[in-house]
């Protein structure tokens, strides 16, 4: 059996499941939105068993951690809250469930059954990853984290045009009938910035020739070049799609030296699948931007005809 941990709205999961059905493989899909109402974990000196809703997931041949997590629902009885008893009990119960959840994910990972890794995904730190990329001889854009205009002005004088983006995963905001996204943006007039502001990330703007999005699973890398530089909507961030005139995208072969360095970086980070963003400047130098262990890959799969859903499904069927 194959266990898939994901979210109800993730279309990529649907595509992989279609192939698992085609290959006649048994699987269980656990969505974050679907509460686990019954749990049983047994540990002894010989074995350990994990049953979720009466399904023994510890016997899974393979686990795909796509995104989300295992979500539990525990009924609680509220009592007089004069001394904030409800708050304290709720906090304690959440900590208990967190330890159970962590154990289940660790059990999958420690037995080398997983594609994807829950702990790695939730603890991804863009700044640490940039440090590790540099150690693996990958170029990175000069980067500044600051909370004051003086430092930012010095950085600007040194590097010229700047961009800013979120340090963590930026939220998606739904406002009535509209959805707001946080994209990478060019920094406008710094003189209008307040003297002090919230700690923010700034990078030198790389004058790009094109971008490269890479999806990888184990040691297999699938790349796509994105010619986003000539469109004002996508020049800073190709995710700010121009639906009227989409960017040109083509299958792409990474230079062997770049691919080797990326593999070494992912090995150091213990990431065995994810999406990598690169920039290539006009001197043909490659700049590493970030890796998302739970990044979308459909935008690479379909334009380049890589059929990544099938590749992931086949990879899952190989794990013993």
Secondary structure, 3 states (H helix, E strand, C coil): CEEEEECCCCHHHHHHHHHHHHCCCCEEEEECCCCECCEEEEECCCCEEEEECCEEHHHCCEEEECCCCCCECCCCCCCCCCCCHHHHHHHHHHHHHHHHHHHHHHHHHHCCCEECCHHHHHCCCHHHHHHHHHHCCCEECCEEEEEEHHHHHHHHHHHCCEEEECCCCCCCEEECCEEECCCCEECCCHHHCCCEEEEEEEEECCCEEEEEEEEEECCEEEEEEEECCCCCCCCCCCCCCCCCCCCEEEEECCCHHHHHHHHHHHHHHCCCEEEEEEEEECCCCEEEEEEECCCCCHHHHHHHCCCHHHHHHHHHHHCC
